[in-house]
Amino acid sequence: GPPGGLARLFVLLAKSLVVSELAVRGTPMLAALAAACAAGRGSAVLLMYRHRYARDEGLGNGFIGKVSGRQTCITLGLAVIVATVLLPGMQGLAAMVVTLAAIFILGQLLKRTLGGQTGDTLGAAIELGELIFLLALL
């Protein structure tokens, strides 16, 4: 609804501002954006693992709670590798740790508030995961 649309607008604005600042600081942008995408997708998988679906119906029901520990580890491991290989020094690894910790906390808050996850919370995790990763690069 309207609150979700407004939140999406603010996240896009924040991403634009962070990307501009990273460019000014000389961050390799293609690498940063590719790693941010990996962080966002890893964030969604983190919310799918060992969570329950908050509603009886919906598209997210096919994924939430149905991702194995092995699948989660592989996905998060690949995201960490992408960030570590693409970004200089320990910058990518540090940003990924910050991102996954923040998304883990978000997942716990959503579980307490909504009783689980939904497709909308997975989409929000992707967007927020990308934003948090980019912010952590600053």
C-alpha positions in Angstrom: 0.0 0.0 0.0 1.0 3.7 0.3 3.3 3.2 3.3 5.2 0.5 1.4 5.4 2.7 -1.7 6.7 5.6 0.4 9.3 3.4 2.1 10.5 2.1 -1.3 10.9 5.7 -2.5 13.0 6.6 0.6 15.2 3.5 0.2 15.8 4.4 -3.5 16.7 8.0 -2.5 19.0 6.7 0.2 20.7 4.3 -2.2 21.2 7.1 -4.7 22.8 9.3 -2.1 25.1 6.6 -0.8 26.2 5.6 -4.3 27.0 9.2 -5.1 29.1 9.5 -1.9 30.9 6.2 -2.7 31.7 7.4 -6.2 33.1 10.7 -4.8 35.3 8.6 -2.4 36.7 6.6 -5.3 35.0 3.3 -4.5 35.0 0.8 -7.5 31.3 1.3 -8.3 30.7 -1.8 -10.4 32.2 -4.0 -7.7 30.3 -2.2 -5.0 26.9 -2.5 -6.8 27.5 -6.2 -7.7 28.4 -7.0 -4.1 25.4 -5.1 -2.8 23.1 -7.2 -5.0 24.7 -10.4 -3.6 24.2 -9.0 -0.1 20.6 -8.2 -0.8 19.8 -11.7 -2.1 21.7 -13.3 0.8 19.5 -11.2 3.1 16.3 -12.7 1.7 17.7 -16.2 2.0 18.6 -15.5 5.7 15.0 -14.5 6.3 13.7 -17.7 4.6 15.8 -20.0 6.8 14.0 -21.4 9.9 11.2 -18.8 9.8 7.5 -19.4 9.4 5.2 -17.8 7.0 3.1 -15.2 8.7 -0.1 -15.7 6.6 -2.0 -18.6 5.2 -1.7 -17.7 1.6 0.7 -15.8 -0.7 3.7 -16.3 -3.0 6.3 -16.2 -0.2 4.8 -19.4 1.3 6.7 -21.5 -1.3 10.0 -20.4 0.1 9.8 -19.2 3.7 10.8 -22.0 6.1 11.6 -24.3 3.2 15.3 -23.4 2.7 17.7 -25.8 4.3 20.7 -25.0 6.4 23.0 -26.2 3.6 21.3 -24.0 1.0 21.5 -21.0 3.3 25.2 -21.6 4.0 26.0 -22.0 0.3 24.1 -18.8 -0.6 25.6 -16.7 2.2 29.0 -18.2 1.5 28.8 -17.2 -2.1 27.6 -13.7 -1.2 30.6 -13.3 1.2 33.0 -14.6 -1.5 31.6 -12.1 -4.1 32.0 -9.2 -1.7 35.4 -10.2 -0.5 36.8 -10.8 -4.0 35.3 -7.7 -5.6 36.1 -5.1 -3.0 39.6 -4.2 -1.8 41.0 -5.3 1.6 38.5 -6.5 4.2 35.9 -3.9 3.1 33.6 -6.3 1.4 33.8 -8.9 4.2 33.2 -6.2 6.9 30.2 -4.8 5.0 28.7 -8.2 4.6 29.0 -9.0 8.3 27.3 -5.8 9.2 24.5 -6.4 6.6 23.8 -10.0 7.7 23.8 -9.0 11.4 21.3 -6.2 10.7 19.1 -8.4 8.6 19.2 -11.1 11.3 17.9 -8.6 13.9 15.3 -7.4 11.4 14.1 -10.9 11.0 13.7 -11.4 14.7 11.8 -8.2 15.0 9.5 -9.2 12.1 8.9 -12.6 13.6 7.9 -11.0 16.9 5.8 -8.3 15.3 4.1 -10.2 12.4 4.5 -13.8 13.6 6.8 -14.7 10.7 7.8 -13.5 7.3 5.9 -12.7 4.1 6.9 -12.1 0.5 6.8 -8.4 1.3 9.3 -8.8 4.1 11.6 -10.7 1.8 11.5 -7.9 -0.7 12.1 -5.4 2.0 15.1 -7.5 3.2 16.6 -7.4 -0.3 16.3 -3.6 -0.6 17.5 -3.0 3.0 20.3 -5.5 2.6 21.6 -3.6 -0.4 21.3 -0.3 1.4 22.9 -1.5 4.6 25.8 -3.0 2.6 26.4 0.2 0.7 26.2 2.2 3.9 28.7 -0.1 5.5 31.2 0.6 2.7 31.2 4.3 3.7 
